[in-house]
Amino acid sequence: MGDRKQTNNILSVIFLIFFYPFGIPYMWVTKSFSNKTRWIITIYLIVMIVLGLAALILFTSSHGYRY
């Protein structure tokens, strides 16, 4: 049982880093981390996406920006 959990942990980390969109559902389905850790990772990634989109919108909508 412990070996399978360790494998799920490693796969979750790989998916979260290299295959971002698939990492979050995989992490939640396999329950490879504790509930608190899953929520922290999910909220962190959502905040990073929102901040990235906000920066993209703010910096590309200025008058001096050209394609």
N, C-alpha and C positions, 0 to 999 in steps of 0.2 A: 504493500500500500504506500509506503513512504517513497519508494522509487518512482511510482507513477506520479505522485504529487510533485516531486522534484522535477520530473520531465515536463509536467504541465507548467511549473514555474518558469523553467528555461524557455519553453515555447512561448509563453505569454510575454516574457521580456523581449524575445526576438520579434514577435509580431508587433508589440507596442513600438519598438524602435524602427524596424525596417518596413513593416507592412501596417502602418498606423491604423487605417480604418478597420482592419480585421482584428486588431489586437484587443480592442475594448470588448466587443462581443465575446471573443474567445476567453478573455479573462473572466467575464461574468458567467459564462456557461460552465467552464471547467472548475470554477470556484478555487482557483489556484492560490489566491491570496485571501486574507481575512476580509470580512465585510467592510471594516473601517478603511483598510488599505485600498480596496477597490473603489470606494467612494472618493477617497483623496485623489487617486490617480485620475479618475473620471472627471472630477470637478477641475483639477489642474489643467487637463487637456482641453476641456471646454473653455476655460478662461483664456488659455493661450490662443485658441482659434478665434474667439471674439476679439481679443486684443490685436491679433494679426489682421483680421478683416477691418477693424476700425482704423488701424495704421494704414492699410492699403487704401481705404476710402479717403482718409484725410490727406495723405501725401500725394495721391494721384488726382485729386479734385481741385488742387490749387491752380491759379492762373498761369504759373510759370512751368507747369508740367507739360511735356510734349511726349508723344508716343515714340 
